[in-house]
């Protein structure tokens, strides 16, 4: 029924007349968020332009539908080129613009236009993507996590997951914010250890305007995290009339609507999605398949010239059911019923203090539920019965004050209340080390508060040099301890094309709540500490192409490990896995170090692309003093991406990815057969390496600009040359042997979007 309705809409609104759209926007100072008056906005291809008004707003009407580069210029600011601005038929495109002020001392200073703007507050290990770059990226399926997995220093556990491992760190070492609202997870099927058990992300990229992701050296305003931070900005809906779209991607079917307030001072952005994988699986009798759905709402309103209010709600539901018939047919002999839900809602108030700075204050609430039941048909027992309910309430205030063009101060407060009820029971089983683990159960509630104050002072002693010095002071009620986290970064511009940068800092993070529920002593542990040291350079090859080379060294201390005399044979780096511990000690050490190379080309002259490469090692010392490879010690990461847009209608792109040999623990074949489950040689933990992963992703996009609608369709081929990539070991109960798990083979992934 859906397809005929869609075709009816297309034929009703399609036409051959000239297709035109409208561009609206708002221009601000990138640092102070002050609205800028008299900024020139120009479209070279059409020779149309506008000037921002007293509120910083601009509008250009009757633009022929197509894809343009926008030139933005203003006295005292760096001229900016914005590529990938799509004007759609009978629609309004909103374009927020943030300009960086230039510290000009004297006359005769020439400021050249460029596609990149270096952030003085985040001068290292940071990269950003706009909505169109995310949408069109080959091999991403429109998912943010897959975009990030292709960055230097970022690895994944395979195409079937949304995991993000930053510079050797675990998935729990990455935090995300959406419009200043803390989001515990951006993935469906989030595991307790931060890993993802599914290929679909929670964030609907149709709503995303931009994401900025940092892989290290980030400022004092970010805490409770040791490896990576992502700042996601949702776009604002237009304020003139109702607009909508329907789409189909790997994530499922979805619809998005833009609804203005009656007084035009606010607008609603509303979206909903539902996966179709389970529907297809049921139709072809393919056994159990996961189902996903999510609803996302953003409301933005102007309370005055200098005050803006944002309301954000995100709800995601994930479910997987494998019944008895399917368990017997597939040979898994396990009946599985998994349900995981996440709800986040928050308010953010932004106040601009004229040309001096701004304040962002947010409060948010999150509820996460995990209900899992696994029945072992061979033993006829309930193997796993897990019911976990967690809540977070976060208050966050971030302020920026610019004293003059040479000095500024970023400061604020953050407080997070966390609570959880952990009710789970596990039947006796044989673990990976061939040990009989007795039945265990936990019914425990845990709660506590983490609070912090932070400040960063920025100073430009000379025009070419920017220095950021900061401090973050943390207090945790879980262990009633105070930690200090000093940070410093600097950037020196040798020439308009070449700059050097460096950063160092201390970062802290505690274990997830499910660990703290297991024993009172674990709650009293010190927080794990990571020391970052980064040096690198940026070189502008062209106005649209930038190369970044960075050396990084991340040293971990106070890592929770087993006592030296522990009878537990599992030497796993505790924050990387999911385990049960009665006693842990904060005396472990580890490191991750390497070199990242990033060459990023923005769309210009119809081409875009990039080269990403990393060479790294990530190891730790276990409870016996032995050096072990961390799970994400992949050593080599490489990808190359390229795209060609011959016209506004067609686009072709491809990405080739290579991931080095991921460590794994060898299996005992005979013991595995005897136990009828996977038994590992823990004495040689992570001593072997899987074959290297590599895959080619190809893609084409086709746009149709009709009178009333814009229709975009795409097709991707994942693993174009059909390589069998090994993603790990598992025990095949049907064939009674240890087998290699294989990732996606040749896989077509298509989709479309209809905008009206």
TAPE-V495711 format. One record per residue. N is the residue number from 1. RES is the residue in one small letter. PHI is phi in whole degrees, -180 to 180 (* if undefined). BURIAL is # if it has 24 or more other C-alpha atoms within 12 Angstrom, else .. D_FIRST is the distance of its C-alpha to the first C-alpha in Angstrom with 2 decimals. Layout:
N/RES/PHI/BURIAL/D_FIRST
N/RES/PHI/BURIAL/D_FIRST
//
This chain:
1/x/*/./0.00
2/x/-67/./3.79
3/x/-64/./5.68
4/x/-60/./5.76
5/x/-63/./6.45
6/x/-62/./8.79
7/x/-62/./10.40
8/x/-62/./11.05
9/x/-61/./12.79
10/x/-61/#/14.74
11/x/-72/./16.01
12/x/-68/./16.96
13/x/-95/#/18.99
14/x/-68/#/20.31
15/x/-165/./23.89
16/x/-111/./27.17
17/x/-73/./29.48
18/x/-63/./31.24
19/x/-97/#/29.07
20/x/-134/#/30.91
21/x/-139/#/30.59
22/x/-133/#/32.95
23/x/-117/#/34.78
24/x/-113/#/36.06
25/x/-164/#/38.14
26/x/-141/#/40.85
27/x/-111/#/43.94
28/x/-134/#/45.92
29/x/-72/#/48.77
30/x/-62/#/47.32
31/x/-92/#/49.95
32/x/-88/#/50.66
33/x/67/#/47.21
34/x/-68/#/49.27
35/x/-68/#/47.61
36/x/-106/#/49.31
37/x/-100/#/50.48
38/x/82/./51.03
39/x/-77/#/48.98
40/x/-90/#/48.19
41/x/-118/#/44.63
42/x/-139/#/44.40
43/x/-109/#/41.87
44/x/-58/./44.09
45/x/-65/./41.57
46/x/-109/./41.22
47/x/59/./44.58
48/x/-101/./42.99
49/x/-160/#/44.15
50/x/-159/#/44.75
51/x/-126/#/47.14
52/x/-66/#/46.21
53/x/-88/./47.46
54/x/-65/./49.51
55/x/-100/#/46.53
56/x/83/#/45.61
57/x/-91/#/42.55
58/x/-145/#/41.81
59/x/-153/#/39.32
60/x/-129/#/38.85
61/x/-104/#/36.77
62/x/54/#/35.63
63/x/-94/#/35.23
64/x/-62/#/33.58
65/x/-56/#/30.38
66/x/167/#/31.39
67/x/-121/#/32.91
68/x/-132/#/36.41
69/x/-107/#/39.36
70/x/-102/#/40.84
71/x/-104/#/44.58
72/x/-122/#/45.89
73/x/-138/#/49.66
74/x/-160/#/52.06
75/x/-60/./55.79
76/x/88/#/56.67
77/x/-128/#/53.26
78/x/-71/#/51.93
79/x/-66/#/49.96
80/x/-121/#/46.34
81/x/-109/#/43.93
82/x/-114/#/40.23
83/x/-91/#/38.03
84/x/62/#/34.26
85/x/-89/#/33.81
86/x/-101/#/30.59
87/x/-98/#/30.45
88/x/-111/#/26.94
89/x/-59/#/26.01
90/x/58/#/26.46
91/x/-130/#/26.66
92/x/-109/#/29.53
93/x/-99/#/30.66
94/x/-95/#/32.91
95/x/-130/#/35.74
96/x/-74/#/38.16
97/x/-127/#/41.41
98/x/-121/#/44.18
99/x/-107/#/47.52
100/x/-94/#/50.31
101/x/-72/#/53.77
102/x/-103/#/56.56
103/x/-79/#/59.86
104/x/-101/./62.16
105/x/-116/./65.89
106/x/95/./67.75
107/x/-105/./66.73
108/x/82/./65.68
109/x/-86/./62.77
110/x/-100/./59.99
111/x/-113/./56.45
112/x/-91/#/54.09
113/x/-78/#/50.35
114/x/-157/#/48.02
115/x/-87/#/44.46
116/x/-117/#/45.69
117/x/-127/#/47.33
118/x/-69/#/49.33
119/x/-83/#/49.05
120/x/-72/#/52.58
121/x/-87/#/51.47
122/x/-137/#/49.62
123/x/-80/#/51.67
124/x/-130/#/50.84
125/x/49/#/48.03
126/x/-134/#/45.24
127/x/-143/#/42.35
128/x/-129/#/39.50
129/x/-136/#/36.09
130/x/-94/#/34.00
131/x/-59/#/30.24
132/x/-69/#/29.90
133/x/-65/#/32.23
134/x/-70/#/30.14
135/x/-59/#/26.79
136/x/-91/#/28.12
137/x/-65/#/30.40
138/x/-65/#/29.94
139/x/86/#/29.46
140/x/-90/#/28.50
141/x/61/#/24.71
142/x/75/#/25.15
143/x/-102/#/27.13
144/x/-61/#/30.46
145/x/-58/#/32.18
146/x/-72/#/31.71
147/x/-65/#/33.23
148/x/-68/#/36.17
149/x/-63/#/36.64
150/x/-90/#/37.59
151/x/-80/#/40.39
152/x/-60/#/44.05
153/x/81/#/45.18
154/x/-117/#/41.70
155/x/-121/#/40.61
156/x/-135/#/37.80
157/x/-95/#/37.72
158/x/133/#/35.14
159/x/-68/#/31.67
160/x/-85/#/30.11
161/x/-131/#/31.55
162/x/-104/#/31.75
163/x/-62/#/35.51
164/x/-128/#/37.84
165/x/-110/#/41.50
166/x/-100/#/43.70
167/x/47/#/47.06
168/x/82/#/47.42
169/x/-83/#/46.33
170/x/-81/#/43.90
171/x/-61/#/40.44
172/x/-72/#/42.12
173/x/-92/#/44.30
174/x/-129/#/41.60
175/x/-118/#/40.66
176/x/-131/#/38.00
177/x/-128/#/37.95
178/x/-120/#/35.23
179/x/51/#/36.92
180/x/73/#/40.06
181/x/-100/#/38.18
182/x/-69/#/38.91
183/x/-117/#/35.91
184/x/-60/#/36.88
185/x/-152/#/34.15
186/x/-108/#/31.51
187/x/-126/#/29.93
188/x/-74/#/27.63
189/x/58/#/29.54
190/x/-68/#/32.90
191/x/-86/#/35.86
192/x/-64/#/39.10
193/x/-91/#/40.93
194/x/90/#/38.53
195/x/-73/#/36.83
196/x/-114/#/33.08
197/x/-103/#/31.49
198/x/-153/#/28.16
199/x/-90/#/26.91
200/x/-110/#/24.97
201/x/-90/#/26.78
202/x/-80/#/26.57
203/x/-77/#/27.17
204/x/-81/#/24.25
205/x/-67/#/25.85
206/x/-62/#/23.82
207/x/-93/#/26.35
208/x/-79/#/29.39
209/x/-90/#/31.95
210/x/-161/#/34.57
211/x/-131/#/35.89
212/x/-115/#/39.57
213/x/-123/#/40.54
214/x/-117/#/44.11
215/x/-102/#/45.39
216/x/159/#/48.82
217/x/68/#/51.64
218/x/-73/#/49.52
219/x/-74/#/51.38
220/x/-69/#/52.75
221/x/-72/#/49.85
222/x/-109/#/47.82
223/x/-141/#/48.86
224/x/58/#/48.03
225/x/-156/#/46.85
226/x/-115/#/48.76
227/x/-126/#/46.70
228/x/-146/#/43.86
229/x/-136/#/42.38
230/x/-119/#/39.16
231/x/-106/#/38.84
232/x/-104/#/35.25
233/x/-111/#/34.85
234/x/-81/#/31.61
235/x/-75/#/31.22
236/x/-94/#/31.67
237/x/-73/#/29.11
238/x/-71/#/30.33
239/x/-115/#/32.22
240/x/-107/#/31.58
241/x/-159/./28.04
242/x/-73/#/24.56
243/x/-128/#/22.70
244/x/-155/#/19.53
245/x/-154/#/17.49
246/x/-124/#/14.46
247/x/-150/#/15.19
248/x/-137/#/14.73
249/x/-136/#/18.01
250/x/-59/#/19.73
251/x/-73/#/19.68
252/x/133/#/15.91
253/x/-90/#/13.29
254/x/-151/#/15.16
255/x/-143/#/15.89
256/x/-134/#/19.42
257/x/-131/#/21.09
258/x/-110/#/24.68
259/x/-129/#/26.21
260/x/-79/#/29.88
261/x/-68/./32.40
262/x/-63/./33.78
263/x/-91/./37.12
264/x/66/./35.72
265/x/-99/#/37.68
266/x/-155/#/34.83
267/x/-160/#/31.14
268/x/-112/#/28.28
269/x/-121/#/26.17
270/x/-127/#/23.28
271/x/-141/#/20.76
272/x/-145/#/18.57
273/x/-138/#/17.22
274/x/-143/#/15.83
275/x/-72/#/16.51
276/x/-123/./14.47
277/x/-60/#/17.65
278/x/-68/#/17.98
279/x/-64/./14.50
280/x/-64/./15.42
281/x/-60/./18.90
282/x/-65/./17.97
283/x/-66/./15.82
284/x/-104/./18.84
285/x/58/./21.48
286/x/-92/./22.99
287/x/89/#/24.58
288/x/-66/#/24.44
289/x/-142/#/22.67
290/x/-71/#/22.98
291/x/-123/#/20.43
292/x/-135/#/20.86
293/x/-154/#/19.92
294/x/-153/#/21.91
295/x/-128/#/22.44
296/x/-136/#/24.98
297/x/-135/#/26.77
298/x/-128/#/29.67
299/x/-117/#/31.71
300/x/-126/#/34.55
301/x/-143/#/37.23
302/x/-84/#/40.57
303/x/-87/./43.28
304/x/174/./45.81
305/x/-61/./46.87
306/x/-113/#/47.68
307/x/-129/#/45.41
308/x/-134/#/41.74
309/x/-119/#/39.68
310/x/-125/#/36.61
311/x/-115/#/34.50
312/x/-133/#/32.28
313/x/-136/#/30.07
314/x/-133/#/28.27
315/x/-127/#/26.72
316/x/-132/#/25.53
317/x/-126/#/24.68
318/x/-133/#/24.92
319/x/-150/#/24.93
320/x/-139/#/25.80
321/x/-131/#/26.34
322/x/-125/#/28.01
323/x/-81/#/28.91
324/x/-64/#/31.94
325/x/-62/./30.34
326/x/-66/./28.93
327/x/-64/#/32.33
328/x/-72/./34.19
329/x/-68/./31.97
330/x/-84/./32.24
331/x/84/./35.89
332/x/-72/#/35.65
333/x/56/#/36.97
334/x/-132/#/35.68
335/x/-93/#/33.26
336/x/-121/#/31.85
337/x/-137/#/30.18
338/x/-121/#/30.02
339/x/-137/#/28.75
340/x/-135/#/29.71
341/x/-126/#/29.04
342/x/-138/#/30.59
343/x/-129/#/30.94
344/x/-131/#/32.96
345/x/-142/#/33.82
346/x/-160/#/36.65
347/x/-118/#/38.48
348/x/-132/#/40.36
349/x/-114/#/43.00
350/x/-113/#/44.47
351/x/-121/#/47.77
352/x/-98/#/49.40
353/x/-93/#/53.22
354/x/60/./53.84
355/x/-94/#/54.87
356/x/-99/#/56.06
357/x/157/#/52.92
358/x/-156/#/50.19
359/x/-132/#/49.14
360/x/-118/#/45.82
361/x/-126/#/45.63
362/x/-135/#/42.70
363/x/-136/#/42.11
364/x/-144/#/39.23
365/x/-131/#/38.19
366/x/-133/#/36.32
367/x/-127/#/35.45
368/x/-124/#/34.50
369/x/-126/#/33.89
370/x/-134/#/34.08
371/x/-122/#/33.79
372/x/-134/#/34.34
373/x/-129/#/35.35
374/x/-127/#/36.31
375/x/-110/#/37.72
376/x/-88/#/39.96
377/x/-71/./39.58
378/x/-64/./42.83
379/x/-95/./44.90
380/x/56/./42.80
381/x/-136/./43.07
382/x/-79/#/41.01
383/x/-75/#/41.74
384/x/-136/#/40.25
385/x/-135/#/39.56
386/x/-125/#/39.00
387/x/-134/#/38.14
388/x/-124/#/38.76
389/x/-132/#/38.33
390/x/-125/#/39.52
391/x/-130/#/39.94
392/x/-136/#/41.17
393/x/-123/#/42.54
394/x/-122/#/43.55
395/x/-113/#/45.70
396/x/-138/#/46.18
397/x/-130/#/48.37
398/x/-125/#/48.88
399/x/-125/#/51.36
400/x/-134/#/52.62
401/x/-132/#/55.89
402/x/-104/#/57.39
403/x/-74/./61.14
404/x/-161/./61.54
405/x/-71/#/60.23
406/x/-107/#/61.96
407/x/-135/#/61.26
408/x/-152/#/58.33
409/x/-139/#/57.41
410/x/-112/#/54.14
411/x/-151/#/54.41
412/x/171/#/52.65
413/x/-134/#/52.00
414/x/-147/#/49.32
415/x/-140/#/49.12
416/x/-132/#/46.62
417/x/-97/#/46.71
418/x/-126/#/45.07
419/x/-144/#/44.87
420/x/-158/#/43.34
421/x/-113/#/43.50
422/x/-114/#/43.53
423/x/-123/#/43.34
424/x/-146/#/43.03
425/x/-140/#/44.66
426/x/-127/#/45.00
427/x/-71/#/46.51
428/x/-59/./49.38
429/x/-151/#/48.36
430/x/-95/./49.97
431/x/-81/#/49.31
432/x/-60/#/49.12
433/x/-91/#/52.91
434/x/64/#/53.37
435/x/-104/./54.61
436/x/-82/./53.88
437/x/-96/./52.38
438/x/-67/./53.10
439/x/-58/./50.48
440/x/-146/./50.01
441/x/-147/./48.30
442/x/-138/#/48.22
443/x/-134/./47.54
444/x/-142/#/48.58
445/x/-107/#/47.77
446/x/-134/#/48.66
447/x/-151/#/48.79
448/x/-178/#/50.57
449/x/-126/#/50.74
450/x/-115/#/50.95
451/x/-128/#/52.42
452/x/-155/#/53.52
453/x/-124/#/55.28
454/x/-144/#/55.12
455/x/-156/#/56.68
456/x/-134/#/56.74
457/x/-103/#/59.36
458/x/-106/#/58.69
459/x/-145/#/61.63
460/x/-117/#/62.30
461/x/-66/./66.04
462/x/-136/./65.71
463/x/-59/#/62.97
464/x/-84/#/61.97
465/x/-117/#/61.83
466/x/-122/#/59.38
467/x/-123/#/60.12
468/x/-122/#/58.01
469/x/-120/#/59.80
470/x/-143/#/58.12
471/x/-146/#/58.48
472/x/-127/#/56.15
473/x/-113/#/57.65
474/x/-112/#/55.59
475/x/-132/#/56.34
476/x/-120/#/54.64
477/x/-79/#/55.33
478/x/-64/#/54.29
479/x/-117/#/57.54
480/x/55/./59.25
481/x/-126/./60.00
482/x/-109/./60.05
483/x/-124/#/59.15
484/x/-115/#/59.87
485/x/-129/#/57.69
486/x/-76/#/59.42
487/x/-145/#/57.57
488/x/-149/#/58.69
489/x/-147/#/57.20
490/x/-153/#/58.57
491/x/-136/#/57.68
492/x/-126/#/60.31
493/x/-90/#/59.59
494/x/-70/./62.04
495/x/-152/./60.73
496/x/-58/#/57.74
497/x/-106/#/55.99
498/x/-124/./57.31
499/x/-142/#/57.33
500/x/-110/#/58.23
501/x/-146/#/56.78
502/x/-154/#/57.55
503/x/-155/#/56.53
504/x/-149/#/57.74
505/x/-178/#/56.84
506/x/-112/#/56.62
507/x/-134/#/53.35
508/x/-128/#/52.86
509/x/-161/#/50.19
510/x/-96/#/50.40
511/x/-68/#/48.70
512/x/-59/#/45.35
513/x/-60/#/45.66
514/x/-64/#/44.99
515/x/-69/#/48.25
516/x/-66/#/50.12
517/x/-75/#/49.11
518/x/-83/#/51.00
519/x/-162/./54.55
520/x/-61/./56.56
521/x/-64/./58.40
522/x/-68/#/55.23
523/x/-66/#/54.54
524/x/-87/#/57.99
525/x/-62/#/57.48
526/x/-65/#/57.94
527/x/-72/#/54.85
528/x/-65/#/54.26
529/x/-118/#/55.57
530/x/-125/#/54.53
531/x/-105/#/56.73
532/x/-99/#/55.12
533/x/-138/#/57.16
534/x/-138/#/55.59
535/x/-135/#/57.19
536/x/-170/#/55.58
537/x/-143/#/55.40
538/x/-118/#/53.01
539/x/-134/#/53.60
540/x/-83/#/51.87
541/x/-69/./51.70
542/x/-144/#/50.26
543/x/-62/#/48.82
544/x/-107/#/45.33
545/x/-130/#/46.41
546/x/-127/#/47.94
547/x/-113/#/49.47
548/x/-125/#/50.12
549/x/-124/#/52.33
550/x/-137/#/52.99
551/x/-102/#/55.10
552/x/-130/#/54.17
553/x/-139/#/55.97
554/x/-122/#/54.50
555/x/-110/#/56.91
556/x/-99/#/55.89
557/x/-136/#/58.46
558/x/57/#/58.50
559/x/-79/#/55.68
560/x/-64/#/55.34
561/x/-136/#/56.66
562/x/-67/#/58.02
563/x/-60/#/61.74
564/x/-61/./63.95
565/x/-97/./65.06
566/x/-66/./61.57
567/x/-84/./60.97
568/x/-69/#/57.26
569/x/-87/#/56.91
570/x/-77/#/53.67
571/x/-92/#/54.73
572/x/-61/#/51.29
573/x/-61/#/51.28
574/x/-52/#/50.32
575/x/-65/#/47.92
576/x/-85/#/45.83
577/x/-128/#/44.94
578/x/-124/./44.32
579/x/-148/#/47.44
580/x/-122/#/49.78
581/x/-138/#/53.17
582/x/-90/./56.03
583/x/-144/#/58.03
584/x/-137/#/57.37
585/x/-127/#/59.74
586/x/-91/#/59.19
587/x/-133/#/61.23
588/x/-77/#/58.78
589/x/-134/#/58.63
590/x/-165/#/56.28
591/x/-155/#/55.55
592/x/-144/#/53.07
593/x/-147/#/54.40
594/x/172/#/53.47
595/x/-129/#/52.72
596/x/-113/#/49.47
597/x/-128/#/48.95
598/x/-130/#/46.20
599/x/-118/#/45.87
600/x/-118/#/43.10
601/x/-114/#/42.43
602/x/-76/#/40.38
603/x/-63/#/38.56
604/x/-159/#/41.34
605/x/54/./42.14
606/x/72/#/38.54
607/x/-121/#/39.21
608/x/-148/#/38.63
609/x/170/#/39.32
610/x/178/#/41.47
611/x/-130/#/43.57
612/x/-124/#/43.74
613/x/-144/#/46.42
614/x/-143/#/48.01
615/x/-130/#/50.90
616/x/-147/#/51.41
617/x/-132/#/52.89
618/x/-139/#/52.01
619/x/-135/#/54.40
620/x/-150/#/55.92
621/x/-106/#/58.90
622/x/-81/#/58.14
623/x/-69/#/60.24
624/x/-97/#/62.74
625/x/84/./63.29
626/x/-91/./61.49
627/x/-78/#/59.43
628/x/-125/#/55.81
629/x/-80/#/52.84
630/x/-70/#/50.03
631/x/-58/#/46.59
632/x/-114/#/45.56
633/x/-81/#/48.67
634/x/-83/#/46.79
635/x/71/#/49.68
636/x/-133/#/47.88
637/x/-131/#/44.70
638/x/-153/#/43.82
639/x/-152/#/40.89
640/x/-133/#/40.69
641/x/-131/#/37.84
642/x/-151/#/37.65
643/x/-143/#/35.34
644/x/-132/#/35.72
645/x/-118/#/34.04
646/x/-70/./35.34
647/x/-156/./33.49
648/x/-72/#/31.10
649/x/-98/#/28.27
650/x/-120/#/29.01
651/x/-153/#/30.11
652/x/-130/#/31.33
653/x/-152/#/32.56
654/x/-156/#/33.80
655/x/-141/#/35.42
656/x/-114/#/37.80
657/x/-121/#/38.70
658/x/-134/#/41.66
659/x/-125/#/42.52
660/x/-65/#/45.91
661/x/-68/#/46.80
662/x/-76/#/45.56
663/x/-67/#/48.14
664/x/-152/#/47.62
665/x/-95/#/49.88
666/x/-64/#/50.83
667/x/-100/#/50.16
668/x/-90/#/52.69
669/x/-63/#/51.36
670/x/-63/./53.75
671/x/-66/#/53.39
672/x/-66/#/49.60
673/x/-64/#/49.70
674/x/-64/./52.22
675/x/-87/#/50.21
676/x/59/#/46.85
677/x/-159/#/45.54
678/x/-74/#/46.01
679/x/-116/#/49.63
680/x/-108/#/50.67
681/x/-87/#/54.10
682/x/-68/#/54.38
683/x/-67/#/57.88
684/x/-120/#/56.25
685/x/-59/#/53.42
686/x/52/#/51.28
687/x/-88/#/53.98
688/x/-103/#/51.77
689/x/-131/#/49.12
690/x/-68/#/45.81
691/x/-59/./45.38
692/x/-59/#/44.38
693/x/-94/#/40.70
694/x/-152/#/39.55
695/x/-159/#/36.29
696/x/-113/#/34.98
697/x/-117/#/31.74
698/x/-119/#/30.63
699/x/-155/#/28.06
700/x/-135/#/27.03
701/x/-123/#/25.27
702/x/-134/#/24.21
703/x/-109/#/23.92
704/x/-124/#/22.93
705/x/-103/#/24.65
706/x/-106/#/23.38
707/x/-61/#/24.69
708/x/-113/#/22.49
709/x/-136/#/20.55
710/x/-119/#/21.42
711/x/-120/#/19.13
712/x/-122/#/20.50
713/x/-129/#/19.56
714/x/-145/#/21.76
715/x/-142/#/22.58
716/x/-115/#/25.22
717/x/-117/#/27.14
718/x/-83/#/28.80
719/x/52/#/32.06
720/x/-57/#/32.12
721/x/-97/./35.26
722/x/60/./34.07
723/x/-79/./36.92
724/x/-90/#/37.17
725/x/-86/#/38.00
726/x/-80/#/39.68
727/x/-110/#/38.60
728/x/158/#/40.92
729/x/-104/#/42.40
730/x/-150/#/41.09
731/x/-98/#/42.41
732/x/-86/./40.61
733/x/-69/#/41.28
734/x/-67/./39.99
735/x/-97/./42.47
736/x/56/./45.10
737/x/-159/#/45.66
738/x/-80/#/45.12
739/x/-123/#/42.33
740/x/-96/./41.06
741/x/-80/./37.60
742/x/-111/./35.72
743/x/-75/#/33.31
744/x/-60/#/30.32
745/x/-92/#/31.04
746/x/-49/./29.38
747/x/-138/#/25.97
748/x/-77/#/23.44
749/x/-132/#/21.68
750/x/-125/#/19.33
751/x/-178/#/17.36
752/x/-153/#/16.73
753/x/-144/#/17.29
754/x/-114/#/16.41
755/x/-112/#/19.14
756/x/-141/#/19.47
//
